[in-house]
Amino acid sequence: MHIHIQDLSFETIVGILEEERHTPQKVVLHVKIDYTYTENNFIDYAKVASFLESTMQEMAYFLLEDALNDLMQKLKILYPQMDKIKLKILKPSILPNAIVGVSQSLCFKKN
């Protein structure tokens, strides 16, 4: 089963520049989670979206790379049934002529 969360948008403190530490900016997240679905073993995409937004706002990461790594590891702890996750975090307003961001995919081996 695949869960897709596209264009999850919110404002948060993220970045290393002084202005970025004081002024929230828009971020956009795209998430794909693969897992084995059963009737009693599902992942609630609304809870995943809420978790991502609240964690980014609470943590106020300096680097997108730190946010990416931390969020992926925390999601794996919350949802051990995940087989694979792909997460992309974008800053659509930081450059006037481009949308920039980071992404990563992780596969989790089953024991």
Residue, then its C-alpha position, 0 to 999 in steps of 0.5 A: m500500500h502507498i500513502h501519498i501526501q502532496d502539497l502539505s503547506f504551512e509556515t514555520i521557522v526554518g533556516i540559518l539566516e537571521e531573518e529566517r530565525h525570526t520570520p516564519q516562511k512557507v514550506v511544502l512537503h510531499v510524502k510517500i509511505d509504503y507499508t503492508y496494509t491489513e484491516n487492523n494495521f493501517i497508517d492514518y494519513a491525517k495523523v502523519a500530516s498533523f505530526l509533520e506540521s506540528t513537529m516542524q513548527e515545534m523544532a524550528y530546524f536550522l537546516l532542511e537536511d536536519a528536518l528531513n532526517d529527524l522527521m523520517q526517523k521519528l515517523k519510523i518510530l511512530y509507524p514501525q510497519m513502514d517499509k519505505i518512506k520518501l520525504k521532500i521538503l521545499k521552500p517555495s519562496i526563499l529564491p525569487n526564481a526557483i523552488v528549492g528543497v531536499s528529499q530522501s528515500l529510506c527503505f527499512k528492512k524487516n527483521 
